[in-house]
């Protein structure tokens, strides 16, 4: 696939790195020559320097025969105009744009084909907000991913001493929970992936990814660790676009406080938020945190646009007694450094965004992609089409499929029915199949499994 990526920032460069490993023809456009030179030194991509929305620059990037343009520059306006130019002059089939400003997003008709012809809108702020909401709704989880419109969830948890299943083989899971069906999709032990089998023994400190119907998630978590009490009190540090969205989303169900160091911003937040308490001050001020009862706070979310400030205030909040801390970190190199220490969950905006973008890049009918483990693994929801003659999966039991190494099928959603996958489960046409791929170099093989042959009409 020939793809033009506009913008070589964190998301654009990470996306280029993800896609170059999958036999795509990638061209990256940015106005910063130093940034392009650095990326070209270690990625097999073509680069073009210039303003991403200029027709001449897009022409130089090969827009005449591009399959897709992904506009992820720092400017909403540049992204939108670039898609308009790609549609009007180059007739590019698929146009994806990152748009951050809620003032644009609130007017859906703005992005119709007869107005601004953008096929897919990506809002990083909304994706991050949804991610934080799911984590807060599922106390104790490291990662919570939705599939099939929320009917199924893939949840990552850290196994603790005292969990009923810790120290036991996976096959004992059914004995422990005879009325609940689940499947362990992957286990990470000391950062090494382990393919889960019936005889695999869960050890304390393992990072376990399991899949289950949403209603059964809490019960399965109870097998791996002490189930955390529901969260009630939330402190959000940073009242920017993300902090404001998170507070607005959570204030209906939780007691929310927002701290921001900008006086004008706190005034605006006070008028926009309904029940949240808005505080003017420095989130790294120990006296302020103690005054606001940080020791009784269930979740502290550091969501400013400054990585260092987020990390330092989170470490302080944790040491002062906050039960959980979630920290927004833009620099990928920082994520691994901090998550093993005082910070419980490091949230990477580019990884959250890239998963959403990859959904539209995958071949075959792929309706959802989540990028995991800093891009090393993926969870995919693919739809099976065709029949036994034209499809490599339809009409076959899971044990008959030639799955790539390290790939597991966790669940199948058939209409409104959630079927946890076992060796004898048979896939039918139009099933939504949820897979976990430990090594993303096999993504192309997974895509081929779900592509329909020529005999299907």
C-alpha positions, 0 to 999 in steps of 0.5 A: 500500500502506498501511504503518505504521512503528513507530519513527522512528530511523535505520532507520524514518526511512530506510525512510519516506523510501524508501517515500514515493517509491513511492506508498505511504501511510505513517504513522510512529509514535514517542514523540518529537514533535520527531523526528516534526515534523522528518521531517514537514517534508520527507517526505509522511507522516502521523505519530502520537505515542505508544507504538508497542505501545498499541492506541489509538496503533495505531488512531490510526495507521490499523491497522484497514485497514493492509496492513503494520506494520513495527516497528523501535523500539529495543525488541525487546519493544515491537516484538514486542508491537506485532505481537501487538496488530496481529494480535489486535485489527486482523488486520493481514495482514503484521507485520514486527519488528526483533529484536536479542537473540539470546536471543529469536532462538535460540527460533524457536518463540517466533515461531509464529502461535500464540505471537508472530505475527510474519511476518518477523523482521529481525535487523540484527546478523545481516545486518551479520555476513553482510555482513562475512563475504562481504566477508572471503571476497571480498578486494578487493570493496567490496560482495558481494550474494547471490542465489538462495541464494548461487548468484549474486553481485553484486560491486562493485569499484574498477578499478585501473591494471594490471587487464587490462580497464582502458582496454579496451571491455567487449566485450573481456571475453569475449575475456579470459575465453572460458570464464567468463560475466559481465555488468557491471550498472552503472558509477559514475564520479565518483559518476555512473552509466554504463549499461554497453554493449559500447563502454563503456571501463573507467577506473581508479577506476571502481566496477564492479558485475558479476554472475556465478556465485559460483565465477567471482567471483574470476576476473572481479575479476582483470580489473579489479584485482590480485587480493588474497591471501586474508585471514588475520588479523582484528582486531575492535574492539568486543565488543558484539552485532555484534562478538561475532557477527562474531568467532564467525562468523570464528574458524573460518576466520581468526585473530581478535582482539577488543578491548574497553574493558569488563573485564566484557565481555571476561570474557564474550567469553573464555568464549563464543569458542573460538579468538579472542584477547580483549584488554582495552583501547582500540582507539584506543590506538596502543601496543596496536595496535602490540603486536598487530602491526597492520601485519600485520593483513589486516582491521581491523573497527571495530564499536563503537556509537560512530561517532566512535570507529569512524572514529578507530580505523579511521584510526589502524589504516590509518595504522599498516599495516592492509591493509583497514579496515571501519567501522560507521557509523550516521549516513548523513551520515558514510558519504560523508565517510569512504569516500573517505579512509583507510577502505576500506569503510563499513558502514551498518546502516540500508542493510543492514536496509532492503534486507531490509525492502524485500523484503517491501514490493515488489509481485509475487514479489520474493524479495530486495532489496539497497539500494545507493548510499545508497538511490539504486539497488537490486538485485532478485531477482524470480520470473517467473510465468505465460505469454506471454499473462499475463506481460510477461516470460515467453516473451520475449527480453531485447531485447524487454522494455521495461525502465525507463531505467537498468535491466539484467538481469544473470542468470537462475537456472533451477533450479540453472542460472545463466544470465548474461543477454544480449540473446537470452536468453529468460525462462521461467516460474519463472525467478529474474531478477536486475535492477540498477536505477540509479534507484529511481524506476523501481522501480514500473515494474519491479514491474509487469513481474513482475506477472501479468495476469488471464488467468493461473490 
